[in-house]
Amino acid sequence: MAEPVPPKVIKHQEMSWTVWDRWILGNNPTVGELIQWLKDKGLKVYSISCGNALLFNDMFSSHKERIVRKIVDLGREVARLEIPSYRRHLDVVIACEDEKDNDDVDIPLVSI
């Protein structure tokens, strides 16, 4: 009946994505590894959440110890999530900003 409007393309440095995209990371990285992966893309992470739970926020000193924790382990512990046997990933929402000008950058959902 009608064609959907193409999604808005978000650009950052030499990358581009839409709201329909998803970034997938394997091997259950630690919070620090995830932060470094995004830093290599010119993005500074300030918050990682899963469902209604805040897994990491750089403003909370108590969260600094979570840098070495695995994302999936934090999801199970903090968000009290159980990943069903038919599912092989955990989705996290990451709030970040451009390293140079500190503007917020909306990135896709990240599947771990």
Secondary structure as GFF3:
##gff-version 3
##sequence-region A 1 112
A	DSSP	beta_strand	10	12	.	.	.	ID=ss1
A	DSSP	beta_strand	15	17	.	.	.	ID=ss2
A	DSSP	beta_strand	22	24	.	.	.	ID=ss3
A	DSSP	alpha_helix	31	39	.	.	.	ID=ss4
A	DSSP	beta_strand	43	50	.	.	.	ID=ss5
A	DSSP	beta_strand	53	57	.	.	.	ID=ss6
A	DSSP	three_ten_helix	61	68	.	.	.	ID=ss7
A	DSSP	alpha_helix	71	77	.	.	.	ID=ss8
A	DSSP	beta_strand	91	98	.	.	.	ID=ss9
A	DSSP	beta_strand	104	105	.	.	.	ID=ss10
A	DSSP	beta_strand	109	111	.	.	.	ID=ss11
###
